Amino acid sequence: MNEFIIYPKRGRMIILAFFALLFVLVGAVFIVVYFGEEGIPLWLPAVGLISVLFFGFCLVYYLKEIIIHKPVLIISKLGITDRSSYLAAGLVKWEDILDIDFVEFGGQVFLGIYTYNPDLIINRSNGLQRMLNQVNKRLLSSHVNIPVKNLNCSMDELVEQINSYWQKESNCAE
């Protein structure tokens, strides 16, 4: 059985990059207004700086994803390889997966992967990713969260492929 490869929705990446650019520009305006006017509170350039840094990082990430069009999800005989976001888990082997389900958070549906070791992904990451994965762990019960909206395939096709590979690999392990 070959790998099942899923690419990101290019249009969605473009829209997200556009909004990131918009917030970078708004943040830049907050900073410029502070230095151009007297009596402006200090929180305004602080919000502007945070906006420029955070959304600038997002903009770079989305532009990179648009230009370098790589798969965001690969389902194979080894497991599920996630590179759907900055917090991507990488390869999660079938033997590490306890359960897979759809979870909803903030009005968005995620493919939630539960692992036997709740700290599996955190232990793999370092620096900023480790800190963000720890925050993510407190927000959702699943250990790997893949935004379904970003995947260029239907939920039915995704479930069918995951079940097919998972059943085949669990039968091979017995």
KAPEDA-V511686 format. One line per field, one symbol per residue. ss: DSSP state (h for helix, s for strand, l for the rest). psi: psi as a letter, one per 40 degrees, with the letter a starting at -180 (. if undefined). Layout:
ss = ???
psi = ???
This chain:
ss = lllssssslhhhhhhhhhhhhhhhhhhhhhhhhhhhlllllhhhhhhhhhhhhhhhhhhhhhhhhhhlllssssslllsssslllllllsssshhhsssssssssllssssssssllllhhhhhllhhhhhhhhhhhhhllllsssshhhslllhhhhhhhhhhhhhhhhhhhl
psi = hiihhhiihdddddddddddddddddddddddddeeiiehiddddddddddddddddddddddddddggiiehhhaedahhhfeadfieahhideehdihihihhfeihihhhhidhdedddddiibddddddddddddididhhhhddehfiiddddddddddddddddddd.
